[in-house]
Amino acid sequence: MTPQAPPRIRHVLFIRFKPEVEFDQIVAVMLEFLELRRRIAGIEAVEWGSNNSPEGLDKGYTHVVEVTFIDEQARDAYLPHPEHECFKTLFVPLLDDIIVMDFNLPS
């Protein structure tokens, strides 16, 4: 029996920017988010977009970011990583609120 690979982790952020944040600031911070894949080992993918759901259930959250890690250890190394901490100094001041959830992807 071959050993099963550890599950990949999906790290999902639901973002509500402060009302005064400009579109250009959002684009700039999201481009920096994409750069984290190149700077931090263990990130498989980074995807983001703005809400376009017609349901009206977004509660004011305007953007979503999904980061896929190769495994739990990669996610755990990312959280305190200096590049992530540096990124947060740009990102966090723009936030009105954020929800972060992680889950295992099926193998």
N, C-alpha and C positions, 0 to 999 in steps of 0.2 A: 504494500500500500504506500503510495507516494504522499509525503507530507503536504498538507494544504497550506497555501500561501496565506500570510496574515491578511485580514481584511483591509482594504483601503478605507480611508476616513474622508468624509465630506464635511467641510467646515463652512457653514452657511451664515451670512450676515444679512440681516434686514436693517436697512439704514434710513434714518430720517435726518436730513441735513437741516441746519438752522435756516430760517427763512431768508436771512441776508446773504447766504452763500450763493455766489455767482456760478453760472453754468461752467465757465472756464475753470474755476477752482475745482469743481466736481470732476471734470475731465482730467485735469492735471493729477489729482489724487488717485483717480482710477488707473491712469497710466502708470503711476508709481506702484500701485497694487500689482499690476501685471508684471512689473520688473522683479517683484519678490521671487517669482519662479526661477529666474536666472540667478538670483543672489543667495537663495537658501536651498540647500540640498533636501530632497525628499518631497518637494512639491511637484506633483504630476501635472496639474492644470490650475489655472485661475481664469474664471469667467465672471463677467459682470454685465448688468444691464439695468435699465430704468423700468419701473412698473408700467405695464400697459394693459393690465387686467380691466375688463369692463364691469367686473362684479362690484366694485366699490367697497371692498372689504380690506383695503390696505392700511387703514387706521393712520394714514398720513406717511407711511413708509414709502419712500420713492425709489429706492435702489436695492438691488440684491447683489451680493458677491458670493461666489462659491469657489472654495479652494479645495482641491482634491490632493490628499497626501497619500504616499505609497503605503503607509502603515501608521499605527498609533505612535510609534517611537518618533517618526518624522514630525507628526503633529506636535508631540510633546517637546521636541527640540525647537520647533518653530516659535512656540509661544514666548519663550524668554530670549530668543535669538536677537543679537544686537541690531541686525537689519530690520527686524520686525519692530523693535523698540524705537528705532529711528523713524520708521514710517509712521508709527503712532503719533509722534510729535507733530506731524503734518496733518494727520487724519482726524484725530480726536477733537481738536478745537473747532472743527467744522460741524460736529455732530450735535443734533438736538436730542437724538436717542438712537440706540442700537439694540438689536436682539441678536444673540449669537447662539447657534445650535450646531452640534456635531452628531453625526451618525455613521455607522459602519455600512459600507456598500457591500451588497452580496457578491460572493466570489463567482 
